Amino acid sequence: MPILGLPEKEYMYLGFYSCPGCGEFLALRHCLKALGDKTIVAIPAGCIPTVAGLFPRISYRVSVLNIAFEAAAAGASGIAAALKAKGVRDITVAACAGDGGTADIGIQALSGAAERGDDLLYICFDNEAYMNTGIQRSGATPFGATTTTTPIIGKRQHKKDMPLIMAAHKIPYIATSCSSYPQDIFKKVRKASEKRGATRYIQILCPCGPGWRVDVNRTVEVGRLAVRTGMWALYEIEDGKFSLSGPSRGLIDPSKRVPIKEYLKLQGRFARLTDEQIGALQEWVNEQWESYKKMIGE
């Protein structure tokens, strides 16, 4: 029986050299299983192309276009347009980028693709900083996290809410997931790949051992705590309808959430937070959940 009920076929060859316990490559493995053989992927600068090896011995079993940092959505849009012009209808075009290449440097191309309704699936692998280039702060870095560009007091702004920014574009499918929940990833990527005719967006939280300064044996545990504390919610927005998914369904009641301190204490990037700052971050999490409560009509 396939593990976790997922397909046995692998789309990542042996030989790629990611860090041990990398959440991004756990997530990518299951995304590719969901996308299947008839897929072309546009990948900008970041961890995903870097660890795959050099052409022609690349570690991915699907067709890949390596592209400039800011151009994942633009590249995917071009591929989708070319396939449409050739009358090819059975190939999924996906862009796979990090949070820096999505929330910051790549947001204009992504917004343009969504506004035009280009037929592509955009997947953001969110490890909450520019990890491949040295752990610099990104728009997706959470409040209080230290990085090489916020080394003393940590980031002073809260995380940019890219899924809801994409929801403002009125695209048919937006979802969040986490590398610690492979079945959730598979289900959402498969659903998004089948919703053709417009841009779809998925953002997957991917704990990073070196960047988060967490034991590489505990990245799956940390990802689950991100969800259980409410720091990261699993949800879908399908044709404008918001719904919580997986373990997040039961967390509208704040008493069901684990205090965020349990999540923060496992990560060296939050080591300098004061109790007051932890309290402020907990309050922000609670406010996020109040907005989710309104969106589901409770």
Protein Blocks (a to p, Z undefined) as FASTA:
>chain_A
ZZhhiafbdcbdehiacdehiaklmmmmmmmmmnommdcddddedjklmmnopafkbfbf
bdcddddfklmmmmmmmmmmmmmmnopakbccdddddfklmmmmmmmmmmmmmmnopacd
dddddehiafknnopacfklcehiacfklmmnopabdcddfklmmmmnopabdcdddfkl
mmlmmmmmmmmmmmghiacddddddddfklnopafklmmmmmmmmmmnomaccdddeehi
acdehjllmmmpmmlpccfklmmmmpmklmmpcfklmmmmmmmmmmmmmmmmmmnoZZ
